[in-house]
Amino acid sequence: MAIKDDITWRTIIVYGVILLFGCLILVKAVVVMTVEGEKWRKKASANVPVRPVRIAPNRGDIWATDGRILATSVPFYELRFDPVAVDKKVFQEKVDSLAYCLSAFFKDASKESYRNKLVRARSGKHPNRYLLINHRKVNYTELKQIRKFPIFRLGKNKGGFQSIVINKRLQPHVNLAGRTIGYLNESQDGTAEGRVGLEAAFENQLKGEYGEGMRRMLSGTWMVLTQREPVDGHDVVTTIDVDYQDIVQHALRNQLEKSNATNGSAILMEVGTGDIKAIANLARNKEGVYVENQNFAISNAGEPGSVMKAATMIALLEDGCASPFDTINLGSTGRYKFYDRYLTESHEGGLGKVTVKQIMEKSSNGIACLVFDHYKERPEKFVNRWYAMGLDKKTGICLPGEAAPYIKYPKEKGWSGISLPWMSIGYELKLTPLQILTFYNAIANDGQRMRPRLVKEIRNRGEVIQTYGTEEVGDRICSRKTLNEVRDMLEGVVQNGTARNIYTTKYRIAGKTGTARLALGSAGYGGGRYRASFVGYFPADKPLYSCIVVIDNPSNGYYATTVSAPVFREIADKVYSMAYVQYGEQKYEMDKSLPVCKNGLKKDFLTIFDELNMQVNGRQEVREADWVITASAEAENVVLKPRRINYTSVPNVKGMGLRDALYVLENSGLKVGVVGNGMVQRQSLRAGDEVSKGSFIQIELR
């Protein structure tokens, strides 16, 4: 019984002590909150840094028509350091090693500079507990490497290392429609907004809504306390096809380099919808490299030249001033007088007696004589015809910066006696490439103008928020009879006229060449600058795509026939072949000619050829070879020949793709530099030469 009483008293004493301490804690808490509250609040605000912050939302992505990403926000990391969080002894022992690692990684300052920076941040009455280590932001792979540095490897609390996520806007398909997709203006506080292109046009949909929070230093670590959550931006789905964009941009770049032009643009549009499948704009910078620095397709309004003759012909046919097989004698001089001015043909001599259709096919300036004869007393009727076709209106594309077309009206300032004939051949007026293409697309689309569409949908987390449908604009540009006659003439341009160099038997092309002189300040049209254009559609019998190619100031020849028309043909060939795969044999006849094959690894070629059920000759000859050369034999056969690779000397990689070339050269112990894309055309070291391991070789791809 005595033992039981003893245990009871001990239990009571323990509980009493606990209760007493609880009461004391409660009393102290009340005192701190009431009597001493103001003192501690001031002390807390003085010692614990608090900063209001805006919490950035995730900006929406921009997609291609097939769901591939054209622009997205990728996380990068800003590096911060709190030296006070590190034990004094550890800091003194490891600061030299940390400074060495930072110097070796960033390569922008010496070890001593980094050491002094770290020591200064820790010393003094007011140490820098949020030290910016370097202005360069790093990716996740680099961040993992930096986390292993001395001191930093101790973690956030003991090592003081902090990484702040900052999203950076990237375009995964580098340089493809970059200007059209657009760029951002980014400020130091991490905010960003669209500057040009779709990024600017759809800023409200892409940006989302910022959240609000407070950044506080807690236990040596900056913490963000969220007060209002951010709302992520929507995604923008475009009509751009990445494969077509690559085709268009590659063809344009090659021709700009070949002709040494200042700039150029090319647009591919789907006839029935007005969807822009590809849009390329390139200009030569100070270093001689072609880059996208301006959207010439929508902003570069200029005198288009002879591509306007299709609009002129429609006016003549609609008003009964001519018919395709009427004949006209243009004389033997090639010069036509209008008051005190002469208009000459681009070639020497006159055409003599020709039909109206031949005037169009040969791009004769004699069309100005027809216009002058029939409209000189009523020029407003001719201009009204153009206005009725919508040539005086913007296309209404969703991108900012579209230049307004300029088509002067009789009796307004600048109109003169020669305005009518000069306008009929594409001078004394201004149109952008997109405005010209929209007109020709209407010719291909049974006379109906379509508003160019670049964006199809706005989505959020896969759900469609808003849809932008196709849109017909205005009435048909002319009667069906006139339309059929003009379309026949445009086919004739390719079959018999100025663009016969791009004629093909595989499918039908319709279009028009245009070579225009560019006015240059006080030098006028005598400055020696030209604009070469080709615009048309294909296949002409069942139009699927329309396309325009405009190249400014080419140095190596300036006629559209040899400058811009071949670019159109290259685009059309590749797009037509892809259209066959998409739409099938019922709609388009397959191009059965063999594709160009790169030289490379034998097993890769055999896998592809067997999958496509293609006949391959030379299998026995290459049985022991790892690398092969491809060559076409008959129409439907491929011939393989062995390629011997000697890894002890400089290998021959001409004709290979980049992957195979890098594999061969690097296995030979060479360091490789790469220029261009496509297949290897040149290599800086001659094949077969003996060189030391680690030598540098540059390969040029086209």
Secondary structure, DSSP 4 states (H G I P E B T S, - for coil): -HHHHHHHHHHHHHHHHHHHHHHHHHHHHHHHHTTSHHHHHHHHHHHS-EEEEEEPPPPPPEE-TTS-EEEEEEEEEEEEE-GGGS-HHHHHHHHHHHHHHHHHHH-SS-HHHHHHHHHHHHSSSS--TTEE--SS-B-HHHHHHHTTSTTGGGHHHHH-EEEEEEEEEE-SSTTSSHHHH--EEE-TTS-EEE-SHHHHHTHHHHH-B-EEEEEEEETTEEEEEEEE--BPPPEEEES--HHHHHHHHHHHHHHHHHHT-SEEEEEEEETTT-BEEEEEEEEE-TTS-EE--S-HHHH--B--GGGGHHHHHHHHHHTTS--TT-EEE--SS-EEEETTEEEE-SSSS---EEEHHHHHHTT-TTHHHHHHHHHTT-HHHHHHHHHHTTTTS----SSTTPPPPEE--TTSTT--TTHHHHHHTT-SEEB-HHHHHHHHHHHHTTT-EE--B-EEEEEETTEEEEE----EESS-SS-HHHHHHHHHHHHHHHHTSTTGGG--SSS--EEEEEEEEPP-GGGGGGG--EEEEEEEEESTTS--EEEEEEEES-SS---HHHHTHHHHHHHHHHHHHHHHHHH-TTTS----SPPP--BEEHHHHHHHHHHTT-EEE-TTTTTT-SEEEEEE-STTEEEEEEE---TTS----TTBBHHHHHHHHHHTT-EEEEEESSBEEEESSPTT----TT-EEEEEE-
